[in-house]
Amino acid sequence: MTIIPKKAATSVGEDLQRPEANSWKVPFTGLKRQYLGLGEEILDCVDRVFSSANFILRGEVKDFEDRIAAFLGVDHGIEASRVC
């Protein structure tokens, strides 16, 4: 999905100005409703990871990397995260 402000530059060199907050249309996603359907599965996965303390290069992470690689049709999948 592409989010486009109501007023955008129409020619080269025209200044882009930040649109008014109400000019952006972002669809609402019902995260609570999604969680209600998946909550038990999510909590089971979190519990497995935390109780095993296998956060890096094994267990659930290795399984995720293998499954995402197969889904994408590539040889390797590498999970990476960074919290700043």
C-alpha positions as CSV (number, residue, x, y, z in Angstrom):
1,M,0.0,0.0,0.0
2,T,1.3,3.5,-0.8
3,I,0.4,6.4,1.3
4,I,0.2,9.6,-0.7
5,P,-0.4,13.1,0.7
6,K,-3.3,15.1,-0.9
7,K,-0.8,17.7,-2.1
8,A,2.5,16.6,-3.7
9,A,5.1,18.2,-5.8
10,T,4.0,18.4,-9.4
11,S,7.1,19.6,-11.1
12,V,10.9,19.4,-10.7
13,G,12.1,22.0,-8.3
14,E,8.7,22.5,-6.6
15,D,9.2,22.5,-2.9
16,L,7.7,19.5,-1.1
17,Q,6.0,20.7,2.1
18,R,4.9,18.5,5.0
19,P,1.2,17.7,4.5
20,E,-1.3,18.5,7.2
21,A,-1.8,15.6,9.7
22,N,-5.3,15.0,8.5
23,S,-4.3,14.7,4.8
24,W,-2.7,11.3,5.3
25,K,-4.9,8.2,5.1
26,V,-3.5,5.3,7.0
27,P,-5.8,2.3,7.4
28,F,-6.5,1.2,10.9
29,T,-5.3,-2.3,11.8
30,G,-7.1,-4.1,14.7
31,L,-4.0,-5.5,16.5
32,K,-6.1,-6.5,19.5
33,R,-8.5,-8.6,17.2
34,Q,-5.5,-10.2,15.5
35,Y,-3.9,-11.0,18.9
36,L,-7.1,-12.6,20.1
37,G,-6.9,-15.1,17.3
38,L,-3.2,-15.8,17.7
39,G,-2.5,-15.0,21.3
40,E,-2.2,-18.5,22.6
41,E,0.1,-19.5,19.8
42,I,2.3,-16.4,20.3
43,L,2.5,-17.0,24.1
44,D,3.4,-20.7,23.5
45,C,6.3,-19.6,21.2
46,V,7.5,-17.0,23.6
47,D,7.4,-19.4,26.5
48,R,9.4,-22.0,24.5
49,V,12.1,-19.5,23.7
50,F,12.4,-18.1,27.2
51,S,12.3,-21.4,29.0
52,S,15.0,-22.9,26.8
53,A,17.1,-19.7,26.7
54,N,18.0,-20.5,23.1
55,F,18.0,-17.0,21.7
56,I,20.9,-17.2,19.2
57,L,21.8,-19.7,16.5
58,R,19.7,-22.6,17.7
59,G,16.3,-23.8,18.6
60,E,13.4,-21.6,17.5
61,V,15.7,-19.1,15.8
62,K,17.3,-21.7,13.7
63,D,13.9,-23.2,12.8
64,F,12.7,-19.7,11.8
65,E,15.7,-19.1,9.6
66,D,15.3,-22.5,7.9
67,R,11.5,-21.9,7.3
68,I,11.9,-18.4,6.0
69,A,14.6,-19.5,3.6
70,A,12.4,-22.3,2.3
71,F,9.5,-19.9,2.0
72,L,11.6,-17.4,0.0
73,G,13.2,-20.1,-2.1
74,V,16.7,-19.2,-1.0
75,D,19.6,-21.2,0.5
76,H,19.9,-19.3,3.8
77,G,17.7,-17.1,6.0
78,I,19.4,-14.9,8.6
79,E,17.5,-13.4,11.5
80,A,18.8,-10.1,12.7
81,S,17.6,-7.6,15.2
82,R,18.8,-4.5,16.8
83,V,17.3,-2.4,19.6
84,C,18.6,1.1,19.7
